[in-house]
Amino acid sequence: MSTATPSGTAERVRSLGVETTGIEIIGEAERSASPKDLFWPWFAANVSVFGISYAAFVLGFGISFWQGVLVTVVGVVVSFFLCGIIALAGKRGSAPTMILSRAPFGVVGQKLPGIISWLVSIGWETFLAITATLATATIFDRLGWGGGTATKIIAAAVVALMIVAASVAGYHIIMRMQSYLTWITGIVTIAFIILAARHIDWGTVSALPSGPWQAVIGALVMVMTGFGLGWINIAADWSRYQRRDASGPAIIFWNTFGGAVAPTALVVFGLLLAGSDATVNEGILSNPIGALAEILPTWFLVPFLIAVILSLVSGAVLGIYSSGLTLLSLGVRIPRPAAALVDGVILTLGTIWVVFFAESFAGPFQSFLITLGVPLAAWAGIMMSDIALRRRDYDENSLFDRRGVYGAVDWISIATMVVMSVLGWGLVVNNFAQDASWNNWQGFLLQPLGLGTWNAADGYWEGNWPYANLGVLLALAGSFLVTFLARRPWVREQELPRGYAAYGPGLTGR
């Protein structure tokens, strides 16, 4: 299966630096990347000042500063470590994440997690575009340059154009772009921290009361979902150009280090800032970046705006590039640049709707994040378990042939994902019952298990367990364990020499 353009067109496109490779296996000659190259896209996409805003959501669980620090360090590092494990599949198979997901789910069965992955990527990239647009309007208003409808229209158009253009260009241009963005956004972010530090009041921060350990778990799940688990479905997309002899531990390290180092520092600083200033803490919930801009001197607003837009665009570019690959993995037969363009149109329409018509987006977005986070966690558990079970590289031909060693549908994986998702939804709650009432069905297992009580009159859950969002952890760990035990014989059968000889080249052992 190939999504490449006709040869003449392809050559002209390549001459412009545009990647024409779609979901097909990366050729040996093109696998030239080294593990340290993974630092640039992951760092650039996560060095955004937006990371500081997460502190308000962490403190919203009613925990202390030191509990927040623990949650941040553990949640961010562990979640990106899990991305690093998925990135191993990229080196072993040299294909996009959702194509490699066909090994545990089957060539046709992969469409189930593929749809979930596509929705998550679309949601994330649209959220980042929305945040960039609102931040632009807020800063322009502070500068006296407007900030109304006209400003938002121009900002939305420019942001969408930047995201789509880079995503259509593809891997090589994105990797080059990210290395530059890392320095630009990193320098301005450091300057922001220096300027905003004067608003920190250690006395106020240290006086924040500790919360129950169930609230700590809830904040931990939110951080894991918002950072590493939010990227985990695309982790192999950026490691598929790795050399065959690249070190697996090195891939995990650079993926984890690149993704986690900036968010960890930024969220901890955000805990100090949001814990000191109640106005900033409350403002973040409606306009995350705009609230941070309010505390800055006027002269710094323009470089701050540029860095914010570039960092948010950087994250959205990774998302839309991968969502285009996921779209192709679902069977849409168009070139990869066209797939990125399709998702770019959806991103633009979503941004316009939220910015100009929706009354609130922070609440519904977080509700959406937890809802899709449960099946995504179930998929991640299955995928990581499958990676742990395999001793050989993937059979490349079978990834595109339902009659190959991976088959059409792996019902064990499908059943595991469905059952664990249902159980997981039963143990998470909608924190925004008024803004996202369509999600109030969640948490249906809490009362039967004695973990909480729904207060229908006031619209909230009573007790400490409901807001721990145990469903995400259950889906992740439960799917990993079930897959490791139930699919071990099937993986061993798939990796028998006769199967690989029939469907693919003699692949090296791991």
N, C-alpha and C positions, 0 to 999 in steps of 0.2 A: 504494500500500500504506500503510495507516495503522494504528497501534496505539492510537489515542486511545479514551478511554472514551466511552459515550453522552453526548450533549450535556448533559442535566440533571446527571448524575453529574460530568461534567467541570467544569461551572461550580462545583459545590460543592467539588470538590477544589482547583480553582484559588483559591477564596476562602480556603483554608487555606495557600496559598503553595506547593502541591505542583505540580511540573512534570508535565504530562500528555503533552508532546511525546515521541514515541518516536524512530523512525528516519527519519521523514519530513523533508523539507526545511524548514529554519527560514524562516518568513515574513519578508518584507522589513521589516515593522514591528518585529519582534523582534530584528533584527540591529543592536543598539545598543552592543555592547561595543567598547572601544578596546584597542589592543595592550598598554598598561600594565596593563590588568585581568588579563592572564595571569600577572602576577607573583605574585598572591596565592595561587592554588591550587597553583602549582608550588613556591613557597617554603614554604608551610605543610606541604605533603606531604613535604618533604625536609629540614626543619630538625630532624628527630628526633635525639635523642641516640644513637639506634641507629647513625647514621652514624659515630660514634666507634668503634663495634665493628668496622667494616670494616677498621680499621688492623691488627687481629690477623690477618685473612685475607690482607692485603697482605704483612705481614712473614712470614707462613707460607711464602711463596715463597722465603725465604732471601735477601732483598735488604736493602740498607742503608737508613738513614733518608732520605738524599737521593735515592736511587733511588725510594723510596716516595713522596716528595713529587712527583717528576716524573711517576710513574705516576698519582697522584691528580689533579693539575692537568690533565694531558692527557686522561686517561680520563673524568673527570667533565665537563669543559667540552665536549669533542668529542661525547660521547654525548648531552648535552642539546642541543647544536647540531643534531644529527641529528633530535632530536625537533622542533626548531623548523622544520626543513624539512618534516616531515610535517604540522606545524600549518598550513602554507600551504594545504594541501588543504582544511582546514576552512573557511577564508575563501572559497576558490574554489567550494566546493560546498555549504557550510552543511548538512552532514550528518555523521553519525558516521564515524569512521575506517574501520570495516569496510564501510560502505556505499560510501564513496569508493574503497575497494579493489576494487570491482567494475569500475572503469574499466580497470585493467590485467589483471584476472583473469577478467572476465565475470561476469554476474549470478549464474550458478550456480557457476562456478569459484571464486568468492570463498569458498565454504564451506570449502575446504581451509585457507587461512590463518585463516579465521574460527574454526575449531575450535582451532587452535594458539593464537590470541589469547585465546580464552575460557579455555583451560587455564592459560595464563600468568597471566591476571588472577586467576582463582580461586586459583591457587597463591600468588601474592603477597599477596592480601588475607588468606588463611588464615594465612600465615606471620606477618603483622603482628599478627593477633589472638592467635595463639599466644604471640608475644613479649610482648605486653601482659599476657596472663594470667600467664605465668611471672614477669614482673617484679613484678606485684602480690603474688604469693605470697611471693617472696623478701623484698620490703620489709616486708610484714606480719610475716614471721618475725623480721626484724631489730627491729621495733618491739615484739615480744612479743604481737602480736594474733592469733597463729595462723600460718597459712601452709600448712596441710594441705589435705586434700581439700575441705572445706567452703569454704575461702577461694577455691580454684581454681574451684569450681563457680559461686560468686557472681561472681567476676571474669570468668569466661568469659561468663556470662549478660549482665552489664552491658556488657562490651565489644561483644559481638555485637549487643545492642539498640541501642547508640549508632551503630554502623556501619550497620546496616540502616535505622534511622529516618532518618538523614541521606541515605542513598542513595535511599530511596523518595521523599523530599521532592524531590530533583532539583536541577537546575543552579542556579537562583537562590538557594535557601537554602544550598546548598553554597558558592557563591561568597561569600555574606555570612558564613557560618560560618568560612571559611578566613581571611578578613581579620582576624577576632578571634583565631583560633588562632595566627596568625603572631606577634602581639604576646606572647601568653601563653607559648607555647613558646620564642620567641626570648629573652625575658627570663630564664626559668628556665635555659635552655641556657647563656647567658652566665654566670649565677651558678654553674652546675656547673663550667664551665671555670675560673673563679676559684678555687673550692674544691679542685678536683682538681689544679690546677697544682703544688701542693706535693709531689706524688708524682713529678714529673718530675726525672730525673737526667740532665743533658745528657752527662755523662761516659759513662754506660752507653749512651745512645742513639747518640752519635757513634762509639762503638766497634763498633757493629754492622757486620759485614763485608759488603762488596759481593757481589752475586750475579752470575752470568752474564747476558748480555743476553737470552738466551732466557727466563730466569726473569722478567726485567723485562717482556717481552712477555706472558707468562702472567698476571702481576699486572695488567697493563694491560687485558687482555681481561676478567678477572674484574671489575675496577672498571667498565668500560664496560657489561658485562652486568648488573651489580648496580644500576647507577644509570640513566643515560639509556635504554639499550636495554631495560631492564625496563619502561619507560613508553612506549616508542615506538609500540606498537600502539594507544594510546589518545590520542595527542597531538592529533589533530584534533577529538576530542570536546569540547575546551575552547576551541577557536578557531572553532567553527561559528556562534557568535553574534556574530562580528566583523562590523563594517560592511563593505560592499562596497568602500569607498574606503580601508580601512585599509592602511597601508604594510606590504608584505611583509617588508622588512628589519627593521622595527620588531617585527613578530610574532616573527621568529626571535630577535631580541635579547632581548625580554622573556621569552620561553620559556626561552632559554638562561640568562640572568641569574637569573631566578627559581628555576630548577631547580638551577643549579650553585653559586651563591654560598655557600649554607649547607653542603652536603656537602663542598665543597673545604676550607673552614676546619675543619670537624669531623673529617674524616679525617686532616688534617695534625696536628691536636691529638692525635688518637688514636694516631698514629704516635709522638709524643713520650711519651704515657702508656704504651702497650703496650710500647714499646721500653725503657721504664724499669723496668717491673714485670712480671716473669715470671708472677706469680700472676694478675694481671689478664689478661694475654695468654692464659693457658690457660683461665681461667674463662669468657672470652667465647665460646669454642667450644661450651660446653654451655648457657649462659644469658647471652646477650649483655648485656641490660640489668641483670640481677641482679648480674653481676660488677662493673659500674660502680657500682652502688649500694653495694657493700661498702666502697668507699673514702670514702664520704661521712659527715659527722657526722650523728647521729641526728635533730637538729632540722630538717635539710633534706630528710629522706626523704619527707615528705608532699607538699611542693610538687614535688619531683622526680618522685614517682609520678604526680601529676596531669598534669604536663607530658608525661611519657613516654606515658601513656595517650592524651592528647589528640593528640599528634603521630603516634602509631601509628594511632589511629583516623582521623586526617586522611588519611594515606596510603591506608588501607584503603577509605575512603569513595570516593576517586577510582577505585580499582580495581573496587569492586563496582558503582558507577554505570555504568562503562564495560563491565564484563562483562555487565551486564543489556542494554545496547544491542547488544553483540555477539551475545547470545543471540537477540535479535529479528532481527538481520541474517541469522541462520541459518534463519529461516523460522518460528520459534515465534510463534504468533499470540496474544499476550496483551498487556495494557497495560504500558507501561514500568515503573510502580511495582511491578507484579506480577513482572516479570522480575527486578528488583532484589531482591525478597523471596525468589524462588526461589534466587538465588545466595546470599542471606543464610542460608538454611537449610543449604545446602551448606557455607558457611563455618563455621557453628556446629558441624555434625557433624564437619568436619575438625579443628576446634580441640579438640573433646572427645576425639576419637580420639588425637591426638598428645599432648595434655596428660595424659591418664589411662591410656593403654594403650601408646603407643610408647616404646621404650627410648631412642631418640635421634632427633633431627629435623634437627640442623644439617648433618650429613653428607649424608643423603638429599636435603635441600632444595637444597644446592649442586649435587649431582649432577643433580637435576631441572632446576635453573636452566641449567646448561650444555647439557643435552640439548635442552630447548626453545629455548634461546638460539640454537642453530644455524639451525633453520628460521625462527625469528623474524628473525634477521639476514638470511637470504635474502629473506624477504618485504620487509623494510625496504629492501634494495638495489633490488628491483624497483619498489617504491612510489616511492622517491626518484627513480629514473631516469625513471619515468613522469611525475612532477611536473615534472622538468627538461625533458622533451620537449614538454609541452603549452604552447600559447600562448593558449588560451581557457579560460574557466571550464567546469566540467563540464556536460554535457547532463543536466539534472536528471531529466527523464522517463526517459531511457535507463538511469539507475541502478536503476530498478525494473521494467524491461521487457527480457526476454531477447531480444526481437526488435529492440531499439534499437541504437544505433551501437556499443555495447560488446559486444553479442552475449551468448550464453549461457556459453561457455567459451573462454578464450584459452589455447590449448594451448602457446603459446610460454612464457607466464608459468608455467603449471603445470609444464611440463617443466623450466624453469629452476630453480624452487623445489625440486622433487624431486631433481634431479641435484646441485645445489649443497648441499642438505642432506645427501645421502648422502656426498658428498666431504668435507663439513665434519665429519660424525660420524667419518669415518675419520682425522681429524687432531686430535681432542680425546680426552682420557682421563678416566676416572672417578677422581677423587682420593680417593674413599672406597670402595675396593674391598670392604671388609668390611661397611660399613653399607649400601651400595647395590650389592650384587653383581649385581643385575639389569642393571646398566649396564656391566658389564665387557667387553661386546662392542665398545665404542667403541675408537677408535684402531687399527682394522684395517689402515690404510694406512701406519702408522709403520714397521713392520718391513720391508715390501716396499720402501719408499723409503729405507731405511737411516737413519731418523731416531731410532730407539730400539729397545730390546730388552725384552720382557716377561719379568720374573723370576717365573715361576710358583710357585716354592718360597716366596718371601716376599711375593708379591702386590703388586709395584710395577713401574713402568717405570724402566729404567736409561737414563741420558742426559739431556741438557738440553732437547732439543726436545719430548719428549712433553708436558711440563707448560706449554709455551708456548700451548697451545690455539689453534693457528693456524686451526683449522676455522671458528671464528666470523668471523675476519677474511676468510677465503677466501669464505665464504658471502655476506658483506656486499658485498665489493668485486667478487667474480665475478658475482653476480646483477645488480649495478648495470651493469657493463660489458656483459654479454650482452644485457640488456634495452635499453640505450641503442643498441646496434648493430642488434639483431634486430627490435625493435619500432618503430623510427623510422618506417618506411613505413606501418605500421598506424595509428600515432597521427596521422600527417598525413592519412590517409584518413578517420579518424574525425572530424577537425576541418574537413573540407571543408564549405563553406556548405550544400550540398544535404543533407548528413546532418543537420546541426543544424536546418535548416528543416523537415525531415520529422519529427524526433522531439522537438524542443524549441524554446524561444524563441530569438530572435537573441541569442546570448550575447556579452558583451564580450570583446575580446582582452586578453591579459595582456602 
